[in-house]
Amino acid sequence: MAKSDVKKVVLAYSGGLDTSIILKWLQQTYRAEVVTFTADLGQGEELEPARAKAVLLGIKPENIFIEDLREEFVRDYVFPMFRANTVYEGQYLLGTSIARPLIAKKQIEIAEKVGADAVAHGATGKGNDQVRFELAYYALKPDVTVIAPWREWDLTSRTRLIEFAEAHQIPIAKDKRGDAPFSVDANLLHASSEGKVLEDPAREVPDYVYSRTDDPESAPDKPTVITVDFERGDAVAIDGKTLSPASLLTKLNDLGKLNGIGRLDLVENRFVGMKSRGMYETPGGTILLAAHRGIEQITLDRGAAHLKDELMPKYAELIYNGFWFAPEREMLQAAIDRSQEFVTGARARIRSTIRTSSRSRKARSPTTIAMRRASSSSTRCACARSGSANAS
């Protein structure tokens, strides 16, 4: 579609400097009406300023959409992924990857609602997110026009971006005028940091980078003991108290933070063909993964458990690469969900002892979670093929 044919575009808008520049650039370059969408995924930021900034930049109030997606995010994206015990390249819990399909889905829904013929994102031309957004857009609406400003414009440096912002009266925070020491992406599952001070893998991550986890060396030596209840593979309660998906993950995040759990320093292989170092903090997700694997030790048949472990790397790769809405991911999800039928019970519990190991405090991944399975008469096990209770 030619630029002159684009009449209305839905922009994934954070309210930050970069997407505000994109907003104004879309207005000027495409002469199109811009609709903004801002998602609350639990990133911990106040979102109403995004509404005020959009109005300041000329967006009609009826074209500003802000939606709280925390429950949907955990229930329909995070939990299905954790049923598979999903980790990418053996370690990464996919906190950024799993958020992109939901944002893209909402953009397409809004585009249908307001009659927009295009969607736009703020992902750069060298990262994975551009692929994740665009695969999701096209899977949900094959005829949509996708605008990727970072691959089109000539604002190729921070200086050029600032000059553009100043020329168009876009507010610039004082800490945004220079190059940021690192970039951050956050949601209810994790926070990821990359770039600048983290680019040399030989350098330790500076303390000021961490935002979601306390220093393991300062964590309590006394273990924190919790009980997690599961139903069909999804966590539903902590210490017997039923919680919504988002509330449960928030509670696990708080427990993990205080115990210094969930830090990961990783050099990963990007889908776009380069290696990238990231520092990930996933406190609640790290506990949830250990708890889920623990309850599966009781409830899954050996063959099903081993097959799940074989399927998981492919499933993780599909999510990492942006194929959430692809038929092959949905096929694997159906098999994974079937395996979770007996990972359930009114008190299908796993007793988790959360502790910081003094012996591992100097390690790059300095936390451990010791798991103790709590016996329960209501815990159900799919063990039809085992035939006996012989010791292994």
C-alpha positions in Angstrom: 0.0 0.0 0.0 1.3 3.4 -0.9 1.9 6.0 1.8 -0.9 8.1 0.4 -3.3 5.2 0.7 -2.9 4.9 4.5 -5.7 6.8 6.1 -5.6 5.6 9.7 -2.9 3.7 11.7 -2.9 2.1 15.1 0.3 2.7 16.9 1.7 0.6 19.8 2.4 3.6 22.0 4.2 3.7 25.3 4.2 7.4 25.9 8.0 7.5 25.9 10.2 9.7 23.7 10.7 7.2 20.9 7.1 6.3 20.3 6.1 10.0 20.7 8.6 10.8 17.9 7.1 7.9 15.8 3.6 9.3 16.4 4.5 12.7 15.0 6.5 11.1 12.2 3.5 9.1 11.2 1.3 12.2 11.1 3.9 14.0 8.9 5.1 11.2 6.6 1.8 9.4 6.0 -0.6 12.3 6.6 -2.7 9.7 8.4 -4.9 9.8 11.4 -3.1 8.1 14.3 -4.8 5.9 16.9 -2.7 5.1 20.0 -2.8 1.9 22.0 -1.1 1.6 25.4 -1.1 -1.7 27.2 -0.7 -2.2 30.9 1.2 -5.5 31.2 2.4 -4.9 34.7 5.4 -2.9 33.7 5.1 -0.8 36.8 4.6 2.5 35.1 1.8 5.0 35.4 0.0 5.0 32.1 -2.2 8.1 32.3 0.7 10.3 31.3 0.7 8.5 28.0 -2.9 9.7 27.4 -2.0 13.3 28.2 1.0 13.2 25.9 -1.0 11.7 23.1 -3.6 14.6 23.4 -0.7 17.1 23.5 0.5 15.6 20.2 -2.9 16.1 18.5 -4.6 12.7 19.0 -8.3 12.9 19.5 -9.5 11.5 22.9 -11.6 8.9 21.2 -8.5 7.6 19.4 -6.6 6.9 22.6 -6.9 3.4 23.9 -5.3 2.3 27.2 -6.2 -1.2 28.5 -5.3 -3.2 31.6 -4.2 -6.5 30.2 -2.5 -8.0 33.3 -5.0 -10.8 33.9 -5.3 -11.7 30.3 -1.5 -11.6 29.9 -0.9 -14.1 32.7 -4.0 -16.3 32.1 -3.8 -16.7 28.3 -0.1 -16.3 27.6 2.2 -16.8 30.6 0.3 -19.8 32.1 0.0 -21.7 28.8 3.7 -21.2 28.2 4.6 -22.4 31.8 2.5 -25.6 31.3 5.3 -26.6 28.9 8.1 -25.6 31.4 9.3 -23.4 28.6 12.9 -22.0 28.5 14.8 -20.8 25.5 18.4 -22.1 25.1 18.1 -23.8 28.5 17.7 -20.7 30.6 15.6 -17.8 29.3 11.9 -17.7 30.5 10.8 -15.7 27.5 9.4 -12.7 29.3 9.7 -10.3 26.4 8.7 -12.8 23.7 5.4 -13.8 25.3 4.2 -10.2 25.7 4.4 -9.2 22.0 1.5 -11.4 20.6 -1.0 -9.9 23.0 0.0 -6.3 22.2 -0.3 -7.2 18.5 -3.6 -8.9 18.9 -5.1 -5.8 20.7 -3.8 -3.5 17.9 -5.5 -5.6 15.3 -8.7 -5.6 17.3 -8.6 -1.8 17.6 -7.8 -1.5 13.9 -10.9 -3.5 13.1 -13.0 -1.4 15.5 -11.9 2.0 14.3 -11.6 1.0 10.6 -7.8 1.5 10.4 -5.9 0.1 7.4 -2.5 0.0 9.0 -0.7 -0.8 12.3 2.7 0.5 13.5 5.3 -0.6 16.1 8.4 1.0 17.6 10.7 -2.0 17.3 14.2 -1.3 15.8 15.5 -3.0 12.7 18.0 -5.2 14.4 16.0 -6.9 17.1 13.6 -9.8 17.4 10.5 -7.7 18.3 10.0 -6.4 14.8 9.6 -10.0 13.6 7.3 -10.9 16.6 5.0 -8.0 16.0 4.7 -8.4 12.3 4.2 -12.2 12.3 1.4 -11.7 14.7 -0.2 -8.9 12.7 -0.2 -10.9 9.5 -1.4 -14.0 11.2 -4.4 -12.2 12.6 -5.1 -9.9 9.6 -3.1 -10.9 6.5 -4.2 -7.8 4.5 -3.1 -5.2 7.1 -0.4 -2.7 6.2 2.5 -2.7 8.7 4.6 0.4 9.2 8.0 -0.1 10.8 9.4 3.5 11.2 12.9 2.4 12.3 13.3 0.6 9.0 12.0 3.6 7.0 13.1 6.9 8.4 16.4 8.7 8.4 16.5 9.5 12.1 19.5 7.2 12.5 21.1 8.7 15.6 20.1 9.9 19.1 21.1 13.4 18.0 18.7 13.3 15.0 15.9 12.0 17.2 16.3 14.8 19.7 16.5 17.4 16.9 13.2 16.0 15.5 11.6 16.1 18.9 12.7 19.7 19.6 11.5 20.8 16.1 8.0 19.4 16.8 7.6 20.4 20.5 7.7 16.9 21.8 8.6 17.0 25.5 12.0 15.5 26.3 12.9 14.4 29.8 16.3 15.5 31.0 17.6 11.9 31.2 16.6 11.2 27.6 18.9 13.8 25.9 21.9 11.5 26.0 22.4 7.9 25.1 20.9 5.7 27.8 23.4 3.4 29.6 21.1 0.5 28.9 17.5 -0.2 27.7 14.8 -1.9 29.7 11.7 -3.8 28.8 9.4 -4.8 31.6 6.1 -6.6 32.3 4.5 -8.6 35.1 6.6 -11.6 34.2 10.1 -10.0 34.0 12.4 -7.1 33.3 15.1 -7.3 30.7 18.0 -5.0 30.3 20.5 -4.8 27.4 22.8 -2.5 25.5 25.7 -0.1 26.3 27.1 -1.1 29.7 26.0 -4.7 29.1 27.4 -5.2 25.7 30.8 -6.6 26.9 30.0 -10.1 28.3 33.3 -10.0 30.2 32.0 -7.2 32.4 29.8 -8.0 35.4 26.3 -6.5 35.4 26.5 -3.2 37.4 24.3 -3.2 40.5 22.3 -0.2 39.3 20.9 -2.3 36.4 18.8 -4.6 38.7 15.3 -3.4 39.4 13.2 -6.5 40.1 15.4 -8.5 42.5 17.3 -7.8 45.7 21.0 -8.5 45.9 21.3 -12.2 46.8 24.1 -11.4 49.2 21.6 -9.3 51.2 18.8 -11.8 51.0 17.6 -13.5 54.2 19.5 -16.7 55.3 16.3 -18.0 56.7 14.3 -20.0 54.1 10.9 -18.8 53.0 8.5 -21.7 52.7 5.3 -21.5 50.6 2.7 -23.9 49.2 1.5 -23.5 45.6 -1.8 -25.2 44.5 -2.3 -26.2 40.9 -5.3 -27.0 38.7 -4.7 -28.6 35.3 -1.2 -27.3 35.3 -1.9 -23.7 36.3 -1.1 -22.2 39.7 -4.3 -21.1 41.5 -3.3 -20.5 45.1 -0.4 -19.6 47.4 -0.5 -21.0 51.0 -4.1 -22.0 50.4 -5.3 -18.6 49.3 -6.9 -18.5 45.9 -5.6 -15.7 43.7 -6.2 -14.4 40.2 -3.5 -15.2 37.7 -2.0 -11.7 37.8 -2.3 -11.5 41.6 -0.6 -14.8 42.0 2.3 -13.9 39.8 2.6 -10.6 41.6 2.8 -12.4 44.9 5.5 -14.7 43.6 7.4 -11.7 42.3 7.4 -10.2 45.7 8.7 -13.4 47.3 11.3 -13.9 44.7 12.5 -10.3 44.9 13.1 -10.5 48.7 15.0 -13.7 48.3 17.2 -12.5 45.4 15.7 -15.1 43.0 15.5 -14.9 39.2 18.6 -13.2 37.9 19.9 -14.4 34.6 22.9 -13.1 32.6 22.6 -14.6 29.1 24.2 -14.3 25.7 21.4 -15.5 23.4 21.1 -16.3 19.7 18.6 -13.9 18.2 16.2 -15.0 15.4 17.5 -12.1 13.2 21.0 -13.6 13.2 23.1 -12.1 15.9 24.1 -12.7 19.5 22.9 -10.4 22.2 23.7 -10.2 25.9 20.7 -9.6 28.1 20.2 -9.4 31.9 16.9 -10.8 32.8 15.0 -10.7 36.1 12.2 -13.1 36.5 11.6 -13.7 40.2 8.1 -15.0 40.2 8.5 -17.0 37.0 11.6 -18.8 38.4 9.6 -19.9 41.4 6.6 -20.9 39.3 8.7 -23.0 36.9 10.3 -24.9 39.8 7.0 -25.4 41.5 5.3 -26.7 38.2 8.1 -29.1 37.5 7.9 -30.4 41.0 4.1 -31.1 40.9 4.6 -32.8 37.5 7.1 -35.2 39.1 4.2 -36.6 41.1 1.4 -36.4 38.5 2.9 -37.1 35.1 3.5 -40.5 33.6 7.1 -41.1 32.7 6.5 -41.3 29.0 4.4 -38.1 28.9 7.0 -36.3 31.1 9.8 -37.3 28.8 7.9 -36.4 25.6 7.1 -33.0 27.0 10.8 -32.4 27.7 11.5 -33.3 24.1 8.9 -31.0 22.6 9.7 -28.0 24.9 12.8 -26.7 23.0 10.8 -26.5 19.7 7.9 -24.9 21.5 10.2 -22.3 23.2 11.8 -21.5 19.8 8.5 -20.9 18.2 7.6 -18.4 20.9 11.0 -16.7 20.9 10.8 -16.3 17.1 7.3 -14.9 17.1 5.2 -17.8 16.0 2.6 -17.7 18.8 -0.3 -17.7 16.4 1.2 -20.3 14.1 -0.5 -23.6 13.6 2.5 -25.5 14.8 2.6 -23.7 18.1 -1.1 -24.3 18.5 -0.6 -28.0 17.8 2.1 -28.3 20.4 -0.1 -26.4 22.9 -2.9 -28.9 22.4 -0.6 -31.7 23.3 0.9 -29.9 26.2 -2.5 -29.0 27.6 -3.7 -32.6 27.3 -0.7 -33.6 29.5 -1.9 -31.3 32.2 -5.2 -33.0 32.8 -4.0 -34.6 36.1 -1.7 -31.8 37.2 -4.6 -30.8 39.3 -6.5 -31.3 42.5 -8.2 -29.3 45.3 -4.8 -29.4 47.1 -2.4 -30.5 44.4 0.4 -28.9 46.3 4.1 -28.5 46.0 6.0 -27.2 49.0 8.7 -24.8 48.0 11.5 -23.8 50.2 12.9 -20.6 48.8 16.4 -19.9 49.9 19.6 -18.1 48.9 22.5 -20.5 49.1 25.6 -19.0 50.8 27.8 -21.3 48.7 26.5 -19.9 45.5 26.3 -16.2 46.3 29.2 -15.3 44.1 28.0 -17.3 41.1 26.4 -15.5 38.1 23.1 -17.2 38.8 23.4 -17.0 42.6 20.1 -18.4 43.8 18.6 -21.8 44.3 15.1 -23.1 45.0 15.0 -26.3 47.0 11.8 -28.2 46.3 10.1 -30.5 48.7 6.9 -32.3 47.5 4.1 -32.4 49.9 2.1 -35.6 49.9 -1.6 -35.2 49.4 -4.4 -37.7 49.1 -6.1 -35.5 46.5 -3.2 -35.3 44.2 -4.0 -37.3 41.1 -1.4 -39.1 39.0 -1.6 -40.4 35.4 0.4 -43.6 36.0 -1.6 -46.2 34.1 1.4 -47.5 32.1 3.8 -47.9 35.1 1.9 -50.9 36.4 3.7 -51.1 39.7 5.3 -49.2 42.5 8.7 -50.7 42.1 11.6 -48.4 43.2 13.6 -47.0 40.3 
